[in-house]
């Protein structure tokens, strides 16, 4: 019999036990570390959109200005997977680029920042005059209830 040490992909802990099998056969594992944000995991995923590294790439691409469809196309995952991943990471994400807002001249910028319960967001970009003059336009629609 061979003993293979399994590490949790999130906390890197070794307090891991086998936890049954998936319907299509792969072994599931459970991390017994109570501080670990993830408890059940696989060593190999069939759907690579579930890999922690791919999820981190989704967040990184969003923070660097990539849209949902662009991220999905580049990472070869569904746009729904990208949206769901970003929704789960939302509590830890900063909603506004505070550094940029502090550097801008307040007389030239009009920004209204407030928290909403539900909103619809989309972005567009275009080149103005030359490829060096890329411009972004963000649309947000507040879905207020009642």
C-alpha positions in Angstrom: 0.0 0.0 0.0 1.2 3.5 -0.9 0.6 6.5 1.3 0.1 9.8 -0.6 0.1 13.0 1.4 -2.8 15.3 0.2 -2.7 19.0 0.8 -5.7 21.3 0.8 -5.5 23.6 -2.2 -6.6 26.6 -0.2 -4.9 26.4 3.2 -2.2 23.9 2.2 -3.1 22.0 5.4 -2.5 18.2 5.6 -5.4 17.4 7.9 -7.3 16.0 4.9 -9.5 12.9 4.7 -11.2 11.0 1.9 -14.8 12.1 1.5 -16.5 9.7 -0.9 -16.5 9.9 -4.7 -18.1 12.0 -7.4 -20.8 10.5 -9.5 -18.4 10.0 -12.4 -15.7 8.5 -10.3 -13.0 10.9 -8.9 -12.2 10.8 -5.2 -13.4 13.7 -3.1 -11.4 15.0 -0.1 -12.4 17.1 2.9 -10.1 19.6 4.7 -10.6 19.3 8.5 -9.1 22.7 9.2 -11.9 24.8 10.7 -10.3 28.1 9.4 -10.2 26.9 5.8 -12.7 28.7 3.5 -13.1 25.5 1.5 -13.9 22.1 3.0 -14.5 19.7 0.1 -12.2 19.5 -3.0 -10.9 17.2 -5.8 -7.3 16.7 -6.8 -8.3 16.8 -10.5 -11.2 18.7 -11.9 -12.9 17.8 -15.2 -14.4 21.3 -15.4 -11.3 23.5 -15.3 -13.4 26.6 -14.4 -13.5 25.1 -10.8 -9.8 25.2 -10.4 -8.7 27.7 -7.7 -6.0 29.1 -10.1 -8.5 29.7 -12.9 -10.9 31.4 -10.4 -8.0 33.6 -9.3 -7.3 34.5 -12.9 -11.0 35.5 -13.3 -10.7 37.9 -10.4 -7.4 39.3 -11.6 -8.7 39.9 -15.1 -11.8 41.6 -13.7 -9.6 43.9 -11.6 -7.5 44.7 -14.7 -10.5 45.8 -16.7 -11.4 42.7 -18.7 -15.1 42.2 -19.3 -17.1 39.1 -18.5 -17.2 37.8 -22.1 -13.6 38.5 -22.7 -12.6 36.7 -19.5 -14.8 33.7 -20.5 -13.3 33.6 -24.0 -9.7 33.8 -22.8 -10.0 31.2 -20.0 -12.3 28.9 -22.0 -15.1 28.9 -19.4 -18.7 29.9 -19.5 -19.6 33.6 -18.9 -22.0 32.3 -16.1 -18.9 30.7 -14.4 -17.1 34.1 -14.5 -20.1 35.9 -13.1 -20.7 33.4 -10.3 -17.0 33.4 -9.3 -17.0 37.2 -9.1 -20.2 37.3 -7.1 -18.7 34.9 -4.6 -15.5 37.0 -4.4 -17.5 40.3 -4.1 -17.2 40.8 -0.3 -13.4 41.0 -0.7 -13.3 43.2 -3.8 -13.0 46.9 -3.8 -15.8 48.5 -5.7 -14.0 51.6 -6.9 -10.4 52.3 -7.9 -9.7 54.6 -4.9 -6.1 55.3 -6.0 -7.3 56.6 -9.4 -10.0 58.7 -7.8 -7.4 60.4 -5.5 -5.1 61.2 -8.4 -7.8 62.8 -10.6 -8.7 66.4 -10.6 -12.1 66.7 -8.9 -13.1 69.5 -11.2 -12.8 67.3 -14.3 -14.5 64.2 -12.9 -18.1 63.6 -11.9 -18.5 60.4 -9.9 -21.4 59.3 -7.7 -20.6 56.3 -5.5 -23.2 54.5 -3.4 -24.0 51.0 -2.5 -27.0 49.3 -4.1 -28.6 45.9 -3.4 -28.9 44.9 -7.1 -27.6 46.4 -10.2 -26.9 45.6 -13.9 -23.5 46.5 -15.2 -22.0 46.6 -18.7 -19.0 48.2 -20.3 -17.9 49.4 -23.8 -14.7 50.5 -25.2 -13.6 52.3 -28.3 -10.5 53.7 -30.0 -10.7 57.5 -30.4 -8.5 58.8 -33.3 -5.7 56.2 -32.8 -5.0 53.0 -30.9 -3.3 55.0 -28.2 -6.5 56.7 -27.2 -8.6 53.9 -25.9 -11.7 55.0 -24.0 -14.0 53.0 -21.7 -17.6 53.7 -20.9 -19.3 51.9 -18.0 -23.1 51.7 -17.5 -24.7 50.7 -14.3 -28.5 50.4 -13.8 -29.7 50.5 -10.2 -32.5 48.0 -9.6 -34.2 49.5 -6.6 -37.1 47.6 -5.1 -40.2 49.2 -3.7 
